[in-house]
Amino acid sequence: MTQKQDWWVYEGSGRPHDGIRRLPPAPPWRAFRHGAAEDAPPRRLPPPSAAGDDAVQRHLGRAGQGAAYRAGDREIHLVNLALHLRRPLLLTGKPGTGKSTLAYAVAHELGLGPVLRWAITSRSTLKDGLYEYDAVGRLYDAGLRNAGALATGTGATPEPPDIGKYLWLGPLGTALLPWQRPRVLLIDEIDKSDMDFPNDLLNVFEEGEFVIPELARLGRRPQRVMTADRREVEVSGGAVACTEFPFVVLTSNEEREFPMAFLRRCVRLEIGAADRDRLTGMVAAHLGPPAPGGNGSAEVRAEIIDQFLSRQRELGALANDQLLNALLMADRGLWDNETGRALLGDDLLRPLDRG
């Protein structure tokens, strides 16, 4: 790794620090001052804590082992470019190469709170990421209130249920709230989406805001709604607008091409296969240090990592979690005999592009 550079905010060390405070103001064409006059900046929300977030441990390993994840020089450079320019980071690469892990590593190191993950399918729409409104549920509850009023004979028409209880922000909508620090939004496997989906994101990415019509109809009175990470926030006039553009990570397994209008708004990074040092660090993060002897020893781990790298070079695509599966089962007895070793190689380390 090259020496740390002055313009870096993200260092790739895996150790939490407050480097986000060094992030310079956004360039004029990416600055957002929504929802307030010059002399009255909008109230910014404090970043939520990621303490106890299971997703962090699933991606980065055991508590206290975050430093075992090491980003490469090119990754560090392009993550910092995306942070400085307030542009989405588009990660492409084969499945299982650690693309989504990078989003968790940035959030962990810079203290940006829990990652907001939006898993994309062929049926995903922009509105899914912005918000959802359960109009049927609200109508049903309003009917129960009216029925209760008739049964008691009060005669007064009850107020409809508070709309905020039936409306919650999606991952993208939550990321666009006015946070004190940028939230990390992971838009996972965008190549699975409908053909028009990437272009549908462009206006929101450019403007950093959107309007919820169901709330806008009610005027400027603040409404409390639920966020994607299950916190209540106030939205006034139906407008959700960021003050700090989120750090957006989009992942693609290279199953399709994207329109140029979309690509020009992204910082692009291709994630290749991990080398020995990165795999060793990943293994230590998830499985802990090697045992002094037996199937969990450093020697056995090194031999299985060698086998993984050799099969990856010669036979085809392998995912990093296949290596973790192989090492775990080797430690549990699969490495004790030839039959188990063959099972480990032929099945657990079977290339993804082989039938």
C-alpha positions in Angstrom: 0.0 0.0 0.0 1.2 3.5 -0.8 1.9 6.0 1.9 -1.2 7.8 3.2 -2.0 10.9 1.3 -3.2 14.3 2.6 -6.4 14.3 0.5 -7.5 10.9 1.7 -10.5 10.8 4.0 -10.9 7.0 3.9 -7.6 5.4 4.7 -8.5 1.7 4.2 -7.0 0.7 7.5 -10.2 -0.8 9.0 -9.6 1.1 12.2 -12.4 3.6 13.1 -11.4 7.3 13.0 -13.0 10.7 12.5 -11.5 11.5 9.2 -14.9 12.4 7.8 -14.4 15.7 9.5 -11.6 16.4 7.0 -13.9 16.1 4.0 -13.9 19.5 2.3 -17.1 21.2 1.2 -18.8 19.8 -1.8 -18.0 21.3 -5.2 -20.5 24.0 -6.2 -22.3 21.7 -8.7 -22.8 19.1 -6.0 -23.6 21.3 -3.0 -27.1 20.9 -1.4 -28.7 23.5 0.7 -32.3 22.3 0.6 -35.2 23.4 2.7 -33.8 26.5 4.5 -32.8 30.1 4.0 -29.2 31.2 4.0 -29.4 32.4 7.6 -31.3 29.4 8.9 -29.6 26.1 7.9 -31.8 23.0 8.2 -31.6 21.0 11.4 -29.3 18.1 10.7 -29.9 14.6 12.1 -27.2 12.9 14.2 -25.8 9.7 12.6 -27.2 6.6 14.2 -24.9 4.2 15.9 -23.8 1.0 14.2 -23.1 -0.7 17.5 -24.5 -4.2 17.6 -25.2 -4.2 13.8 -25.1 -7.9 12.8 -24.5 -6.9 9.1 -21.1 -5.4 10.1 -19.9 -8.6 11.6 -21.2 -10.7 8.7 -19.2 -8.6 6.2 -16.2 -7.5 8.2 -15.8 -10.4 10.7 -15.8 -10.7 14.4 -16.0 -7.6 16.7 -12.6 -5.9 16.9 -11.3 -7.6 13.8 -12.2 -4.8 11.4 -8.5 -3.9 10.8 -8.1 -7.3 9.1 -9.9 -6.0 6.0 -7.5 -4.2 3.8 -8.5 -2.2 0.8 -6.1 -1.9 -2.1 -4.5 1.4 -3.3 -6.9 1.8 -6.3 -9.9 1.1 -4.1 -8.8 3.8 -1.6 -8.2 6.3 -4.3 -11.5 5.9 -5.9 -13.5 5.7 -2.7 -12.0 9.1 -1.8 -12.7 10.5 -5.2 -16.4 9.5 -4.8 -16.4 11.1 -1.3 -14.9 14.4 -2.5 -17.0 14.7 -5.6 -20.2 13.5 -4.0 -20.7 10.9 -6.7 -21.9 7.3 -6.6 -19.3 4.6 -6.7 -20.1 1.8 -9.2 -18.3 -1.4 -8.3 -18.1 -4.1 -11.0 -16.7 -7.6 -10.7 -17.4 -11.3 -10.5 -19.8 -12.6 -7.8 -18.2 -13.1 -4.4 -15.2 -10.8 -4.8 -16.1 -8.5 -1.9 -17.8 -5.6 -3.7 -20.5 -5.1 -1.0 -17.9 -5.5 1.8 -16.3 -2.3 0.7 -19.4 -0.3 1.6 -19.4 -1.8 5.1 -15.7 -1.1 5.4 -16.1 2.6 4.6 -19.1 3.0 7.0 -17.2 1.2 9.8 -13.9 3.2 9.4 -15.5 6.6 9.0 -18.3 6.1 11.6 -21.1 6.7 9.2 -23.7 4.5 10.9 -25.4 1.3 9.7 -25.2 0.7 6.0 -28.6 1.2 4.2 -28.8 -1.8 1.9 -31.2 -1.9 -1.1 -31.2 -5.3 -2.7 -32.2 -5.0 -6.4 -34.4 -7.4 -8.2 -35.9 -7.4 -11.7 -39.1 -5.9 -10.2 -37.4 -3.1 -8.2 -38.6 0.5 -8.9 -37.4 3.9 -7.9 -40.4 4.3 -5.5 -39.4 1.1 -3.7 -36.2 2.8 -2.6 -37.8 6.1 -1.8 -40.8 5.2 0.4 -43.8 2.9 0.8 -47.3 3.9 1.9 -49.8 1.4 3.2 -53.0 3.1 2.1 -55.1 0.0 2.5 -54.0 -0.5 6.1 -54.8 3.1 6.9 -58.2 2.9 5.3 -59.0 -0.3 7.2 -58.0 1.3 10.5 -60.1 4.3 9.7 -63.1 2.0 9.1 -62.6 0.4 12.5 -62.6 3.8 14.2 -65.8 4.8 12.4 -67.4 1.5 13.4 -66.4 2.1 17.0 -67.9 5.6 17.0 -71.2 4.3 15.6 -71.3 1.5 18.2 -70.8 3.8 21.1 -73.3 6.3 19.7 -71.0 9.3 20.1 -72.1 10.7 16.7 -68.8 12.5 16.2 -66.7 11.6 13.2 -63.3 10.4 14.4 -60.1 11.8 13.1 -58.4 9.5 10.5 -55.3 7.6 11.7 -52.0 9.5 11.7 -50.6 9.0 8.2 -47.0 8.7 9.5 -47.8 5.3 11.0 -48.5 3.9 7.6 -45.6 5.5 5.7 -41.9 4.5 5.9 -38.9 5.6 4.0 -36.9 3.2 1.9 -33.1 2.9 1.9 -32.6 5.6 -0.7 -35.2 7.9 1.0 -33.5 7.4 4.3 -30.1 8.2 2.9 -31.5 11.5 1.5 -32.5 12.8 4.9 -30.5 15.8 6.2 -27.9 13.8 8.2 -25.0 15.5 9.9 -22.7 13.0 8.1 -23.3 11.3 4.8 -25.0 7.9 5.2 -23.7 4.9 3.3 -26.2 3.5 0.8 -25.5 0.1 -0.8 -27.6 -0.5 -4.0 -26.7 -4.2 -4.4 -26.7 -6.0 -7.8 -28.1 -3.2 -9.9 -27.5 -5.2 -13.0 -30.5 -7.3 -12.0 -32.8 -4.3 -12.5 -35.2 -3.4 -15.3 -33.5 -1.7 -18.3 -34.9 1.7 -17.4 -34.0 1.6 -13.7 -30.5 3.2 -13.8 -31.9 6.2 -15.7 -34.7 6.5 -13.2 -32.2 7.1 -10.5 -30.5 10.1 -12.3 -32.8 12.9 -11.2 -32.7 11.9 -7.5 -28.9 11.6 -7.7 -28.6 15.0 -9.3 -31.1 16.9 -7.1 -30.6 15.1 -3.8 -34.3 15.4 -2.9 -37.8 14.0 -3.6 -41.4 14.7 -2.6 -43.9 12.4 -1.0 -47.2 13.4 -2.5 -49.3 11.8 0.3 -47.6 14.1 2.9 -47.3 17.2 0.6 -51.2 17.3 0.4 -51.3 17.8 4.2 -49.4 21.1 4.1 -46.3 22.1 6.0 -47.2 20.4 9.3 -44.4 18.0 10.2 -45.3 14.3 10.1 -43.3 11.6 11.9 -42.4 8.7 9.6 -40.3 5.6 10.0 -36.9 5.2 8.3 -35.4 2.1 6.7 -33.3 1.5 9.9 -36.5 1.7 12.1 -36.0 5.2 13.5 -38.7 7.9 13.6 -38.0 11.3 11.9 -40.0 14.3 11.0 -40.8 15.2 7.4 -42.3 18.7 6.7 -44.4 19.4 3.6 -43.6 16.0 2.2 -40.1 17.1 1.1 -37.1 14.9 1.8 -33.8 16.6 1.0 -30.2 15.9 1.8 -27.7 18.4 3.1 -24.8 15.9 2.7 -25.0 13.6 -0.4 -24.9 10.0 0.8 -21.9 7.8 -0.1 -23.7 5.6 -2.6 -22.1 2.2 -3.6 -23.7 0.4 -6.5 -22.6 -3.2 -7.2 -22.8 -5.1 -10.5 -21.8 -8.6 -11.4 -21.1 -7.5 -15.0 -24.3 -9.2 -16.3 -25.3 -6.1 -18.4 -24.1 -2.7 -19.7 -25.3 0.7 -18.4 -26.3 3.8 -20.3 -23.7 6.5 -20.7 -25.9 9.1 -19.0 -25.7 6.9 -15.9 -22.0 6.0 -16.2 -20.9 9.7 -16.5 -22.4 10.4 -13.0 -20.5 7.6 -11.3 -17.0 6.9 -10.2 -16.2 3.4 -11.6 -14.1 0.7 -10.0 -13.6 -2.9 -11.1 -13.0 -5.3 -8.2 -10.7 -8.2 -9.1 -9.9 -11.4 -7.4 -8.3 -11.0 -4.0 -4.6 -11.8 -3.5 -3.1 -14.0 -0.8 -2.6 -11.1 1.7 -6.2 -10.0 1.4 -7.6 -13.5 1.7 -5.4 -14.2 4.8 -6.8 -11.0 6.4 -10.4 -11.9 5.5 -9.9 -15.4 7.0 -8.5 -13.9 10.2 -11.4 -11.5 10.5 -14.0 -14.2 10.2 -12.4 -17.2 11.7 -10.0 -15.7 14.2 -6.3 -16.3 14.5 -5.0 -19.8 13.4 -4.8 -22.5 16.0 -1.3 -23.7 17.2 -1.9 -27.1 15.5 -4.5 -29.3 13.9 -6.8 -28.5 11.0 -7.1 -24.9 12.0 -3.4 -24.3 11.9 -1.6 -21.6 9.8 -0.1 -24.4 7.7 -3.5 -25.9 6.8 -5.0 -22.5 6.1 -2.1 -21.6 3.8 -2.5 -24.9 1.9 -6.2 -24.4 1.4 -5.7 -20.8 0.4 -3.1 -22.0 -2.2 -5.6 -24.5 -3.5 -8.3 -21.8 -3.7 -6.0 -19.4 -5.7 -4.8 -22.2 -8.0 -8.3 -23.4 -8.8 -9.3 -19.7 -9.3 -6.5 -19.2 -11.9 -6.9 -22.5 -13.7 -10.6 -23.5 -13.5 -12.7 -20.4 -13.2 -14.5 -18.0 -10.9 -14.6 -18.7 -7.2 -16.2 -16.6 -4.5 -14.5 -15.6 -1.3 -17.1 -17.1 0.9 -16.3 -20.5 -0.7 -12.9 -20.3 0.8 -14.4 -19.5 4.2 -16.7 -22.5 3.9 -13.8 -24.8 3.0 -11.7 -23.6 5.9 -14.5 -23.9 8.4 -15.3 -27.5 7.3 -11.6 -28.4 7.2 -11.3 -27.4 10.8 -14.4 -29.5 11.6 -12.8 -32.7 10.2 -13.1 -32.6 6.5 -9.3 -32.3 6.2 -8.7 -35.5 8.1 -8.7 -38.0 5.2 -8.5 -38.1 1.4 -12.3 -38.5 0.9 -12.9 -35.3 2.9 -10.2 -33.4 1.1 -11.6 -34.4 -2.3 -15.1 -33.3 -1.2 -13.6 -30.0 -0.1 -11.9 -29.4 -3.5 -14.6 -30.8 -5.8 -17.7 -29.4 -4.1 -16.9 -26.5 -1.8 -14.3 -25.1 -4.2 -16.2 -25.8 -7.3 -16.0 -22.9 -9.8 -19.2 -20.8 -10.1 -19.1 -21.0 -13.9 -19.0 -24.8 -14.1 -22.2 -26.8 -14.2 
